[in-house]
Amino acid sequence: MLTDVSVWAWIGVVAMGAGTLPSLWTWLSRPAERSHARYYATLAGVTGVAALAYLAMALGFGVLSTPGGDLEIARYVDWLVTTPLLLLYLGLLARPPRRVLLGLIAVDLVIIAGGVAAVATTGALSWALFGTAAVAYVALVYGLLVSLPRSASTEADRVRAVFGTLRNITVVLWTLYPVVWVLAPTGLGLLTGSTEMLVFVYLDVVSKVGFVVVAVAGADALDHLDARRGLGPTESNDATPSATGDAVAPADD
């Protein structure tokens, strides 16, 4: 083994905790950014929840014995919360019809549920459930590559650029997760449990902390969204819907 599984989990705690600082620091230390509270709260939620999940794994909590082997409940709870938050942030930038964003989140939940069921079962049933989740993932990728960009195309160039970078990070890195599942003890067993944890920590850090860093670096795109809605960069987003429409949520149907 490269090292103990718990060591990689502690590395995940530190990395995710550190990854929460950029969004919180930018939000709280710059008064002009406080009108973008929902954006920064979403980003902080991604890495903050992940840090707590890794803390639970490091302490040995949340492991459930199943016919298919040990199921890391904390890991899947992490993904159950953080992946919709990542999709939500993309939606806040692209402002798609609400049904499009909710549809993507629903498909994401199907993927995670399929993953949990595949881990908890064995044999042909496990692979069938994994295949179901994989088909759902193809639908999610289609939504990220086709449906959301259609909405983002109406935004300013800077917004489209930040959205495109974050979307590409998400698609490329999320596609690697099922590959790890196949190679890990959950699938073909070509990776040890320790190596599986190492790879998942790496993917989680890049896909979550990397996402947050790019989003914070591209925070000027939020001012373009404000300008489109007729808000100044320091004006509150809490204006009434009758005056500004749906200020930060994806567009309604």
C-alpha positions in Angstrom: 0.0 0.0 0.0 1.1 3.5 -0.7 -0.1 4.6 2.7 -3.0 4.1 5.1 -6.5 5.0 3.8 -7.0 7.3 6.8 -3.9 9.4 5.8 -5.4 10.2 2.4 -8.7 11.0 4.1 -6.9 13.5 6.4 -5.2 15.0 3.3 -8.7 15.5 1.9 -9.8 17.2 5.1 -6.9 19.7 4.9 -7.3 20.3 1.1 -11.0 20.8 1.3 -10.8 23.1 4.3 -8.1 25.2 2.6 -10.3 25.2 -0.5 -13.1 26.8 1.4 -11.0 29.9 2.3 -10.9 31.6 -1.1 -14.7 32.0 -1.5 -15.3 32.9 2.2 -12.4 35.4 2.2 -13.5 37.1 -1.0 -17.1 37.2 0.2 -16.4 38.5 3.7 -13.4 40.8 3.1 -14.7 42.7 0.2 -17.9 44.7 0.8 -18.5 45.0 -2.9 -18.8 41.2 -3.2 -21.5 40.8 -0.5 -24.2 41.3 -3.1 -23.0 38.0 -4.6 -23.7 36.1 -1.4 -25.5 33.2 -3.0 -22.6 32.5 -5.4 -20.0 32.5 -2.7 -22.2 30.5 -0.3 -22.7 27.9 -3.0 -18.9 27.6 -3.5 -18.1 27.5 0.2 -20.8 24.8 0.6 -19.1 22.6 -2.0 -15.7 22.4 -0.2 -17.1 22.8 3.3 -19.3 19.8 3.0 -16.5 17.8 1.4 -14.2 18.7 4.3 -16.7 17.4 6.8 -17.2 14.2 4.8 -13.5 13.5 4.7 -13.3 14.2 8.4 -15.9 11.5 9.0 -14.0 9.1 6.8 -10.7 9.9 8.5 -12.3 9.2 11.9 -13.7 5.9 10.6 -17.4 7.0 10.7 -20.1 6.2 8.2 -18.9 2.8 6.9 -21.7 0.4 6.2 -21.1 -3.3 5.6 -23.0 -4.6 2.6 -23.0 -7.8 0.5 -20.9 -5.9 -2.0 -18.3 -4.8 0.6 -17.8 -1.7 2.8 -19.9 1.3 1.7 -18.4 4.7 2.5 -21.7 6.5 3.4 -19.8 9.8 4.0 -18.4 9.8 0.5 -21.8 9.4 -1.1 -23.4 11.9 1.2 -20.7 14.3 0.1 -21.4 13.7 -3.6 -25.1 13.8 -2.9 -24.8 17.4 -1.6 -21.8 18.8 -3.4 -22.5 17.7 -7.0 -25.9 19.4 -7.1 -24.2 22.5 -5.7 -21.7 22.5 -8.5 -24.5 22.2 -11.0 -26.3 25.0 -9.2 -23.4 27.3 -9.6 -23.2 26.5 -13.3 -26.9 27.3 -13.5 -26.4 30.6 -11.7 -24.0 31.6 -14.5 -25.9 30.2 -17.4 -29.4 31.0 -16.1 -31.3 28.2 -17.9 -35.0 27.6 -17.6 -35.6 26.2 -14.1 -36.8 22.8 -15.5 -33.5 22.3 -17.3 -31.4 22.8 -14.1 -33.8 20.7 -11.9 -33.7 18.0 -14.6 -29.9 17.9 -14.5 -29.8 17.8 -10.7 -32.4 14.9 -10.8 -30.3 13.0 -13.3 -27.2 13.6 -11.0 -29.1 12.1 -8.1 -30.0 9.1 -10.1 -26.3 8.6 -10.9 -25.3 8.7 -7.3 -28.1 6.4 -6.2 -27.1 4.0 -8.9 -23.5 4.1 -7.6 -24.6 3.4 -4.1 -26.7 0.5 -5.2 -24.0 -0.9 -7.4 -21.5 -0.8 -4.5 -24.0 -2.5 -2.1 -24.7 -5.4 -4.5 -22.7 -8.1 -6.3 -22.4 -9.8 -9.6 -24.6 -9.1 -12.6 -26.9 -6.9 -10.5 -24.1 -4.7 -9.5 -22.9 -4.2 -13.0 -26.5 -3.6 -14.3 -26.9 -0.8 -11.7 -23.6 0.6 -12.6 -24.7 0.6 -16.3 -27.9 2.4 -15.4 -25.9 5.1 -13.6 -23.5 5.3 -16.6 -26.5 5.9 -19.0 -27.8 8.6 -16.7 -24.3 10.1 -16.7 -24.4 10.3 -20.5 -27.6 12.3 -20.2 -26.0 14.6 -17.7 -23.0 15.2 -20.0 -25.4 16.0 -22.8 -27.1 18.6 -20.6 -23.8 20.2 -19.6 -22.5 20.2 -23.2 -25.7 21.2 -25.0 -28.6 22.4 -22.8 -26.7 24.8 -20.5 -24.5 26.4 -23.2 -27.7 27.4 -25.1 -28.7 29.5 -22.1 -25.2 30.8 -21.4 -24.9 32.0 -25.0 -27.2 34.9 -24.1 -24.8 36.1 -21.4 -21.8 38.4 -21.7 -18.5 37.1 -23.2 -16.9 37.0 -19.7 -19.7 35.0 -18.2 -19.6 32.5 -21.1 -15.8 32.2 -20.7 -16.0 31.5 -17.0 -19.0 29.1 -17.5 -17.1 27.3 -20.2 -14.0 26.7 -18.1 -16.0 25.5 -15.1 -18.2 23.3 -17.3 -15.2 21.7 -18.9 -13.5 21.0 -15.6 -16.7 19.3 -14.4 -17.2 17.1 -17.5 -13.6 16.0 -17.8 -13.1 15.2 -14.1 -16.5 13.7 -13.4 -16.0 11.3 -16.3 -13.0 9.8 -14.5 -15.0 8.7 -11.4 -16.7 5.8 -13.1 -13.4 4.7 -14.5 -12.0 4.5 -10.9 -15.1 2.6 -9.9 -14.5 0.0 -12.5 -10.8 -0.4 -11.5 -11.3 -0.3 -7.8 -12.4 -3.2 -5.5 -16.0 -2.2 -6.3 -15.4 -3.4 -9.9 -12.5 -5.3 -11.3 -10.4 -5.0 -8.2 -7.3 -3.8 -10.0 -6.7 -1.0 -7.4 -6.2 -1.5 -3.6 -8.5 0.3 -1.2 -5.7 2.7 -0.4 -5.0 3.6 -4.0 -8.7 4.0 -4.6 -8.9 6.6 -1.8 -5.8 8.3 -3.1 -7.3 8.7 -6.6 -10.7 9.8 -5.2 -9.0 12.4 -3.0 -7.1 13.7 -6.0 -10.2 13.9 -8.2 -12.3 15.5 -5.5 -9.6 18.1 -4.8 -9.2 19.1 -8.4 -12.9 19.0 -9.3 -14.0 20.9 -6.2 -11.2 23.1 -5.0 -10.1 23.7 -8.6 -13.7 24.6 -9.5 -13.8 27.1 -6.5 -10.5 28.7 -7.4 -11.4 29.2 -11.0 -14.9 30.5 -10.0 -13.4 33.0 -7.5 -10.8 34.1 -10.0 -13.6 34.7 -12.5 -15.8 36.5 -10.0 -15.8 39.6 -12.2 -18.3 37.7 -14.4 -20.8 38.2 -11.6 -20.8 41.9 -12.2 -21.7 41.3 -15.8 -24.7 39.3 -14.6 -25.6 42.3 -12.3 -25.3 44.7 -15.2 -27.6 42.7 -17.4 -30.2 42.8 -14.6 -29.7 46.5 -14.2 -28.0 46.2 -10.8 -24.8 48.0 -9.8 -21.9 45.7 -8.6 -22.6 46.6 -5.0 -26.3 46.8 -5.1 -28.1 44.1 -3.1 -29.6 41.1 -4.9 -32.4 41.0 -2.4 -34.6 43.4 -4.6 -38.1 42.2 -5.0 -38.9 39.9 -7.9 -41.3 42.4 -9.4 -38.5 44.9 -9.8 -35.7 42.7 -11.0 -37.1 39.3 -11.9 -35.4 36.2 -10.6 -32.1 37.9 -9.6 -29.8 35.1 -9.1 -31.7 31.9 -9.6 -31.9 30.3 -13.1 -34.6 31.7 -15.3 -38.1 30.5 -14.9 -40.0 28.8 -17.7 
